[in-house]
Amino acid sequence: MSPFILSALLFALGLGTTITFSSSHWLLAWMGLEINTLAILPLMAQHHHPRAVEATTKYFLTQATAAATILFASTTNAWLTGQWDITQMTHPLPTTMLLLALALKIGLAPMHTWLPEILQGLDLTTGLILSTWQKLAPFALLIQVLPNNSTMVIMLGLTSTLVGGWGGLNQTQLRKILAYSSIAHLGWMILILQFSPSLTLLTLFTYIIMTSSLFLLFKLNKATNINTLAVSWNKFPVLTSLTPLLLLSLGGLPPLTGFLPKWLILQELTKQALPLTATIAALTALLSLYFYLRLSYALTLTLSPNNLTGTSPWRFSSHQLTLPASIFTTLTILLLPLTPAATALLAL
């Protein structure tokens, strides 16, 4: 792809998200989401592979459906209440439609089935954008709508944590595992949305840091399934030795960064007199922890094949940038002591 076209598409991607961030009118927010979707479609299909084209088509249809539902919900709200302002979504019917449309847009269960299939058809760089940047604009709308005392939101969150853990158990493709990991983390964010929006933002930023480090690691290794992780010892021994810490951080084990959002979310759910919800969420995290440990086992305790095909990647040095991976890896492992600073910053 031409550098000029790539620059224009990345600019449009940022512009769409920024428009949605800064808008208070539903039509402007919808326009930002559409610019965002149209900008990422050429990036998804740039390799002209049938699998990539299929993933791009599925993504376009899914996002177009969600955007049309958002437009219909906002129009219905304006018809019933006379308000186009995002914060004035007061009628229960359009609010419910809007929540389901935004859940479809970010991939919450049970509207999640498109996400693993689409992520599997993309390269790791575009998959990283889809898993991180594309979540920001819908979350900006979710936080502004702020549903209060909504049982549906809690059910969406619990279903997502359960499906995200259960769906990744039997996967061998790394991109599908990352997709189910994304679904599970999104469930944690939605669980706490109506009680503490700042905690939702903290969880989102922590998730972006942890997922970025894992995507960049797999990109350095050129790994797409579990078996190809076995040769990473000879290519990047230091990074490979740190990778189990990244995976355990995604699983939410102390003293790593991933423990921070889960700890605070469980504490807040308990304060809100929802101990059963907190218990179920904590138990579903064990499902996700299983396939993170499975990846750690494949990385550190599995011997690589010693035939000619298996040893050839060891002889070539990588010319990829390692600075982003090292920064995100450090943050993923060592950010927990900065918990007071992070919570104070988001509380402002």
N, C-alpha and C positions, 0 to 999 in steps of 0.2 A: 504494500500500500504506500502511496506517495506520502512523504512527510507533511506536505501542505494539507492533504485531505485528512490525514490522521490528526493534525493539529486542530483543524476545523471541527472534526467530530468530538475530540476531547473538550474543546471550548464549548460546543453545544451541550455536551453532557454536563459540564459544570454550570452552564447557564440555566438549563432546565431545572436542576436542583435548587439553584439560587432563587429562581422565580417562585418556585413553590415555597421555599423558606420565607420569603419576604412578602408573600401575598396575604391579604386578609379577605379577598373575594374568591368565591368558589371557582369562577370561570378562569381567573388567573392561575389558581392552583392547578386546575385541570390542564391548562395550557402548558405549564411547567412540566407536568408529568408526561404529556405527549411529546414535548421536545426531548425530554430525557429518554423516552422509549425509542423514538426515531433515530436518535444519535447513536445508540448502542447497537442497533440492528446491523449496520455495515461492519462494525467491529466484530460481531459474532460470526458473520458469514464471510470474513475476509480470506479464509483459507480455501474456500470453494470445495470443501469436502462434503459429500452427501450427508454425513452425520451432522456437520455444522449447519448446513442449509436447513435440515430438518429441525434442529434445535432452534434456529432463528425463526422459522415459521411458527413453531409451537409457542415460542416466547411472544411473538407479535400477536397471535390470536388471544393468548391468555391476558396480556397487558391491555389489549384493545377492549376485551370484555370487561376487565376491571375498571378501566377509565370510563367506558360508557355507563357502567353502573354508578360510578361516582358522579358523573354529570347528571344522570337521571335522579339520583338521591338528592343532590343539591337543588335541582329544579323542583322536585317535589316539596322540599323544605321551603323553598321560596314561595311556592304556590300556597302552602298551608299556613305559613307564618309571616310571609312578606319580607323575610330576611335572607340576604345573600352572604352575610358575614360568616366566616368559618366558625367563629366562637358562638354563633347563635343557632347552632344545630340543636333545637330543643324538642322537636316532635319525635316520638319513639320510632315511627315507621321509617322515615328517611335515615335516622341515626343507625338503625339496625342494618339497613341496606348498605350504608356507607362503611360500617365496620366490617361487613362481610366482603365488600369490594376491596378494602385496604388489606384484609387478611389474604385475599386471593393475590393481591399485588406483591406482597412480601413473601408469600409461601407458608402461611400458617395452616396447620392441620385443622379440619379435613380438606382444605383447598390447597394441598401441598404437592399433589402428584406430579405436577409439571416440573417442579424444581430439580429433583434428581435426574430426570431424563434430559433436561436441557443442559444442566451443568456437565453431564457426561459427554455431551457432544461438542463442548467448547475446549479451547486450549486453556492452560492454567492462568495466563494473564487476564484474559477476558472473564474467566470464571471468578477471579479475584475481584474484578470490578463489579460483577453481578452479585457477589456475596457480601460486599461491603458498601460501596458507594450507592448502589441502587436501593439500598434499604433506607437511606437518609430521608428522602423526600416523603415517602409514605409515613415514616415515623413522625416527621414534623406535623403532618396532618392529624395523626392519631393523638399526639400530645395536645394539640389545640382543641380537638373535639372533646377529649377527656370524659368518657362515659362514667357516670357515677353509679355505684351499687349495681353494676351490671353482672348478672350471673353468667350471661353469654360470654363475656370477656374472660372470666375465670375458667369456664369450660373450654374455650379456645386455647388458653394457655396450658391447661393440664393435658388436653388432647395432643397438643404439639410436643410437649416434653415426653409424653408416652410414645407417640409415633416416631419422633426423632431418635429415641433410644432403641425402640423395637426394630425400626426399619433398617438401621445400620448394622444389626448383629450379624447378618449372613452375607454382607457385601465384601467383594474382593477388589472392586474398583475404587481408587482413592477419591475421585471426584464425587462419586455417589456417597461415600462415607462423609465427606465434607458437607454435602448437601443435607444429609440427615442430621449432622452436627449443627448446621445452621438452623434447621427446623426446631431442634431441641432448645437451642439458645434463644430463639425468638419466642418460644413458649414462656421461658423465664421472664423475658422482658414484658410480655403482655400480662402475665400474672400480677405484676406489681404496678402496672400502668395507672390504674385508677386511684391507687393509694399514695404513690410517690413518683411523680413524673421525673424528678431529678435522678432517682435511683434507676429508672428505666434508661435515661441517657447515659449514666455511668456504666450500666451493663452493656449498652450498645457500643460505647467506645472501647470498653475492655474486650468485647467480642471481636471488634474490628482489628484490634492489635493482635490478638491471639490467632485469628484466622489468617491474617496477612502473613504472619511469621510462618505458618504451616504451608500456605500456598507457595511462598517464596522458596521454602526449603524443598518442596517437591519439584518446583521449577528448576532449581539448581541441580537436583538429581535426575531431572527428566523422567520422573517416576509417575506412572499412571495407574499401576496396580500394586498390590501388596508384595508380589514376588520380586518386582524390580527394586524394592527397597533394600534387598539383601546385599547389593553391590555398593551401597553408599559408604560402607566402612573404609574402603580403599580410596574413594574419591574425596570424601570430606570427613575425616575421622573425628575432628573436634566437634563439628556441627552435628554429626550423627550421635555423638555421646550426649549432646544437649537435647536432642529431639525427644527422648522420653520425658524430659521435664516439660517440654512444650505440650506434649499430649496429656500429661497429668494435670497441667495447668488448665487445659480445655476441659478436663474432667472435673475440675473444681477442688483439687486437693491442696491443703495447706502444706508448706508456707508459700505457695506460688500465687501468681496474680489472679488466676481463675477462681480462687477461693473467695476473693473479695466480694463479687456481686452475689454469689449464691448465699454466702453468710449473711449479708445485709438484707437480701430478699426474704430469707427464712425468718430473720428477726422481725422484719416489718409485717410479714403475714401473721406471725404469732401475736404481735401487738394489735393487729386488726381483728383478733378473735377468730382466726381461721387456722387453727392447729392441724385440722385434717388435711386441708389444702397444702399446707407446708410439708406435712409428712408424706403425702403422695408425690409431691414434687421432688422431695429428697430421695425417695425410693426410685423414681424414674431416672434420676441422675446416675444411679448404679448401672442402668442399662447402657447409657452412653459411655460410662467408665470402662465397661467390658471391651468395647471395640477400640477404645483408645489404648488399653493395655495390649490388645491383640496387635495393633500397629507397633507398639513398643517392642513386643516380642519379635516381630518380623524384622525390625531394624537392628536390634542388638544381640539377639540370641540365635539367629538363623545364619548358617553358613551359605555363602554365595556359590553358585555353580562354577566349576573350574574348567569348563570347556572353552573353546576359542571364542564362541559368541558371548559367553558370560564374562570373560576377562578383557575383552576389547575396550569397554568403556573406561577401564582403569588406566589405560595408556595415554589417554587424551586429557589434557588439562582444560578446565572450563574457563571461558572468557567472559562469563556473565558477571554482572555487578553483584557483589556480596554485601555492600554496605547496607542497603535496605533490609536484607535478611538479618544481618547482625543487630541492627537497631531494634527491629521488632522482636527478635529473639530475646534480647536483653530486657525489653519492657515486659514481655510475656512471663519471664521468670522472676524478675526482681521488683515488680511494681507494688507488691503488697504493703511494704512499710510506709508507702505514701498514701495509704487509705485516708487518714484525717485530712490531708491537703486536698485530695480528690473530692471528698464529700463536702468540704467547706467551699471549694471552688464552684461546685454545681449547685450549692444551696444559695448562692448569691443571686 
